[in-house]
Amino acid sequence: MSKKTKNLLKGFYDVSPLLLPVVPFGIIFGAIGIELGFGPYITYATSIIIFSGASQIVFFQLLSNGASSIIAITSSSVVSTRHLLYGAVVAQYLSKLSIIWKLFLSYLLTDQSFAVSQDFFKKNSYDEYKHYHLLGAGLTLWTVWQVTTIIGILLGSIVPEELGLTFTIPLTFLALLINYFRKLDHLFVIFLSGLLSIVFYHAPFKSYIILSSLISLLAISLINKSKKK
């Protein structure tokens, strides 16, 4: 077995335990897309183009509430800004790759694939084919996400509207926030963003997510700077 294949399979094995929450999340997203009134093709297209569950839900929720396309795209992009940090971390290990490789791997870089591949890169920094680990982990997640989205779309077409699957949207984001409850500055940003989103809820073009996020981040950055001084 070649080194490329070994690293590819290693990425698959390492990320497999992290698929447990991905499967129900993908199914829920597919069902929510249908319930919010988006067709199966549009719902599935976002899983290919965006490939980020939280961003896809924000995108659909804003559009369904009357937000413009620009606001929906911008807000969903804000949710995915953490991927810029992921890219900055793994870039030091992948600097010798071609631009095609970098673009493809950046598309596959998600929370789970970053977590397992970063650890692998640290331990195998001199491996010429270490990027195949990220390829294996990313392709595994991508495949599972596409399949579960299709399952959710099919279920969303037959599940009665009375069940109100959209209630899972706040539950999904609450689950994502749990890990950030450990630090005081994170809690400050979370609660201030929530408060400001209520204050700016009637802002033009449904821009309350962007406004509340930017103001909260600016506030905590000013507080941190004052502490250092």
Backbone torsions as a table, in degrees:
resi	resn	phi	psi	omega
1	MET	NA	130.3	-178.4
2	SER	-71.1	162.9	179.0
3	LYS	-64.3	-35.8	178.6
4	LYS	-61.4	-46.8	-179.0
5	THR	-65.4	-40.2	179.5
6	LYS	-61.2	-45.7	179.8
7	ASN	-67.2	-36.9	178.3
8	LEU	-62.3	-47.5	179.3
9	LEU	-67.9	-34.3	177.5
10	LYS	-62.1	-40.9	177.0
11	GLY	-62.9	-39.5	177.9
12	PHE	-64.0	-46.9	-179.0
13	TYR	-66.0	-40.2	-177.2
14	ASP	-67.2	-36.2	-175.7
15	VAL	-87.9	-15.4	-176.0
16	SER	-55.1	-44.0	179.4
17	PRO	-62.4	-22.9	-178.4
18	LEU	-84.7	0.0	-179.0
19	LEU	-80.5	-13.8	-175.8
20	LEU	-55.2	-47.0	177.6
21	PRO	-79.8	-18.2	-177.6
22	VAL	-70.0	-38.6	-176.6
23	VAL	-60.3	-54.9	178.8
24	PRO	-65.7	-32.2	179.5
25	PHE	-63.1	-43.7	179.2
26	GLY	-64.5	-40.5	179.0
27	ILE	-64.8	-44.0	179.5
28	ILE	-62.4	-42.7	-180.0
29	PHE	-61.1	-47.5	-179.8
30	GLY	-58.2	-42.0	179.7
31	ALA	-68.3	-38.9	179.8
32	ILE	-65.5	-40.0	179.2
33	GLY	-57.4	-41.5	177.8
34	ILE	-68.9	-42.7	-177.8
35	GLU	-65.9	-31.2	179.4
36	LEU	-77.8	-3.2	175.0
37	GLY	100.8	6.6	178.2
38	PHE	-90.0	141.2	-178.6
39	GLY	-68.7	165.7	-179.5
40	PRO	-62.2	-35.7	-178.4
41	TYR	-69.3	-41.8	178.9
42	ILE	-67.9	-43.0	179.0
43	THR	-58.7	-46.2	-178.6
44	TYR	-70.6	-34.1	-178.9
45	ALA	-61.0	-35.4	179.7
46	THR	-66.5	-30.3	178.4
47	SER	-69.6	-24.7	176.6
48	ILE	-86.5	-45.1	-174.5
49	ILE	-76.5	-48.9	-176.0
50	ILE	-88.3	-47.7	178.7
51	PHE	52.2	51.9	176.7
52	SER	-156.2	106.2	-172.0
53	GLY	-53.6	-49.8	-178.1
54	ALA	-62.1	-43.8	179.6
55	SER	-65.6	-37.4	179.2
56	GLN	-65.1	-40.2	179.8
57	ILE	-66.5	-43.6	177.7
58	VAL	-60.5	-42.8	-179.6
59	PHE	-59.0	-48.4	-179.0
60	PHE	-69.4	-41.2	-177.9
61	GLN	-63.7	-41.6	179.7
62	LEU	-67.4	-43.8	178.9
63	LEU	-62.2	-39.6	-179.1
64	SER	-69.3	-21.7	179.0
65	ASN	-94.0	6.3	174.9
66	GLY	97.5	7.7	179.7
67	ALA	-71.9	154.7	178.0
68	SER	-73.7	163.2	-179.9
69	SER	-62.2	-37.8	-179.0
70	ILE	-63.3	-44.7	179.6
71	ILE	-65.5	-41.1	-179.9
72	ALA	-63.6	-43.5	179.8
73	ILE	-67.3	-43.8	-179.2
74	THR	-64.2	-44.5	-178.6
75	SER	-65.3	-42.7	178.6
76	SER	-66.0	-30.1	176.8
77	SER	-70.0	-36.5	177.4
78	VAL	-60.2	-40.7	179.6
79	VAL	-61.4	-30.9	-176.1
80	SER	-95.3	10.3	-177.8
81	THR	-63.2	-21.5	178.5
82	ARG	-61.6	-23.6	179.6
83	HIS	-67.6	-22.7	174.9
84	LEU	-63.8	-38.3	177.7
85	LEU	-68.8	-39.6	177.6
86	TYR	-59.8	-45.4	-178.7
87	GLY	-63.0	-39.0	-180.0
88	ALA	-64.7	-34.5	-179.0
89	VAL	-72.0	-48.6	-175.4
90	VAL	-78.1	-17.5	-177.8
91	ALA	-60.0	-33.4	-178.6
92	GLN	-65.5	-23.1	179.6
93	TYR	-93.8	-16.3	-173.4
94	LEU	-116.7	19.2	-173.6
95	SER	-63.6	-25.5	-176.8
96	LYS	-86.7	-5.0	-178.7
97	LEU	-75.5	158.7	176.6
98	SER	-71.6	164.2	-179.3
99	ILE	-63.3	-32.7	178.4
100	ILE	-64.2	-46.4	177.5
101	TRP	-60.2	-44.9	-177.7
102	LYS	-62.7	-43.0	179.8
103	LEU	-64.4	-42.9	-178.3
104	PHE	-67.5	-43.3	-179.6
105	LEU	-69.5	-32.3	177.1
106	SER	-66.2	-32.7	176.6
107	TYR	-66.4	-35.3	-177.3
108	LEU	-88.0	-3.3	-175.0
109	LEU	-79.6	105.7	178.4
110	THR	-120.0	-179.0	-179.7
111	ASP	-56.5	-48.5	-175.2
112	GLN	-70.5	-45.7	-178.9
113	SER	-65.9	-35.2	176.3
114	PHE	-63.6	-44.4	-176.5
115	ALA	-59.2	-46.3	-176.2
116	VAL	-80.4	-37.2	-176.4
117	SER	-75.2	-32.9	177.6
118	GLN	-61.0	-43.5	178.8
119	ASP	-63.9	-40.1	178.9
120	PHE	-65.8	-41.2	180.0
121	PHE	-62.3	-38.4	179.9
122	LYS	-62.3	-40.9	-176.3
123	LYS	-82.9	-18.3	-176.7
124	ASN	-131.2	45.2	-174.2
125	SER	-63.8	-24.1	-178.2
126	TYR	-95.7	3.7	178.8
127	ASP	-75.7	121.7	-177.4
128	GLU	-63.4	-28.4	-176.3
129	TYR	-112.5	30.0	-178.5
130	LYS	-64.4	-25.4	-178.9
131	HIS	-66.9	-17.0	177.6
132	TYR	-68.8	-21.7	175.2
133	HIS	-65.5	-46.4	177.6
134	LEU	-65.0	-36.1	177.1
135	LEU	-61.6	-45.0	180.0
136	GLY	-66.0	-43.8	179.6
137	ALA	-66.7	-44.0	-178.4
138	GLY	-66.2	-43.5	179.1
139	LEU	-64.9	-36.0	177.5
140	THR	-62.2	-48.1	179.1
141	LEU	-64.4	-42.1	-179.3
142	TRP	-61.1	-45.5	-178.8
143	THR	-63.5	-45.7	-179.8
144	VAL	-63.4	-40.4	-179.5
145	TRP	-65.7	-40.7	179.2
146	GLN	-65.5	-44.1	-178.5
147	VAL	-64.9	-45.7	-178.7
148	THR	-68.9	-31.9	174.9
149	THR	-62.6	-43.3	178.6
150	ILE	-62.9	-41.5	177.7
151	ILE	-60.9	-43.7	178.7
152	GLY	-63.2	-38.8	178.0
153	ILE	-62.5	-43.8	179.4
154	LEU	-65.0	-41.3	178.9
155	LEU	-69.3	-37.2	-179.9
156	GLY	-64.5	-23.7	180.0
157	SER	-77.9	-18.8	-176.7
158	ILE	-116.0	-15.1	179.7
159	VAL	-74.9	131.9	-179.5
160	PRO	-62.0	143.2	-179.9
161	GLU	-64.1	-23.3	-178.3
162	GLU	-61.7	-22.4	-179.7
163	LEU	-70.2	-23.4	176.1
164	GLY	58.6	62.0	-177.3
165	LEU	-64.4	-16.3	-178.6
166	THR	-65.2	-14.4	177.6
167	PHE	-65.1	-17.6	180.0
168	THR	-76.0	-13.4	-179.5
169	ILE	-62.0	-54.7	178.0
170	PRO	-63.6	-32.5	178.2
171	LEU	-65.0	-37.8	179.2
172	THR	-62.6	-46.3	-178.4
173	PHE	-73.4	-28.6	174.7
174	LEU	-63.8	-40.2	177.7
175	ALA	-63.3	-36.9	179.2
176	LEU	-69.5	-26.7	-176.1
177	LEU	-84.5	-16.8	-173.9
178	ILE	-53.1	-43.6	-177.0
179	ASN	-66.1	-17.8	-177.5
180	TYR	-93.8	2.0	-179.2
181	PHE	-79.5	-1.3	-173.6
182	ARG	-84.2	-20.9	-176.4
183	LYS	-116.7	143.8	-175.3
184	LEU	-65.1	-40.7	-179.1
185	ASP	-67.3	-32.7	175.5
186	HIS	-65.1	-43.6	179.0
187	LEU	-62.2	-38.6	179.0
188	PHE	-60.4	-47.5	-179.2
189	VAL	-64.5	-41.4	-178.5
190	ILE	-62.2	-51.2	-176.1
191	PHE	-72.3	-35.4	177.5
192	LEU	-68.3	-39.3	177.6
193	SER	-62.6	-42.4	178.8
194	GLY	-63.4	-42.6	179.6
195	LEU	-65.2	-45.1	-178.9
196	LEU	-68.8	-30.3	177.6
197	SER	-65.6	-30.8	175.2
198	ILE	-72.2	-42.7	-179.3
199	VAL	-62.6	-42.6	-175.9
200	PHE	-98.2	17.4	-174.9
201	TYR	-58.4	-33.4	-178.4
202	HIS	-95.7	18.9	177.3
203	ALA	-64.5	152.6	-178.1
204	PRO	-57.9	144.7	175.1
205	PHE	61.8	22.0	179.4
206	LYS	56.1	41.9	-175.6
207	SER	-91.1	16.6	-174.5
208	TYR	-64.7	-30.1	179.3
209	ILE	-66.8	-45.9	-179.5
210	ILE	-65.1	-46.3	-178.1
211	LEU	-62.5	-47.4	-177.8
212	SER	-65.6	-37.8	-179.8
213	SER	-67.9	-47.3	-177.5
214	LEU	-65.0	-42.3	-180.0
215	ILE	-65.6	-40.3	179.7
216	SER	-65.6	-43.3	178.3
217	LEU	-65.6	-38.2	177.8
218	LEU	-65.1	-41.1	-179.3
219	ALA	-63.5	-46.2	-178.0
220	ILE	-70.1	-31.9	177.3
221	SER	-67.1	-39.3	177.3
222	LEU	-66.4	-39.0	178.4
223	ILE	-65.0	-43.7	179.7
224	ASN	-64.7	-37.0	178.6
225	LYS	-66.9	-40.3	179.7
226	SER	-66.4	-33.1	178.1
227	LYS	-67.0	-40.4	-179.6
228	LYS	-65.9	-35.7	179.4
229	LYS	-69.9	NA	NA
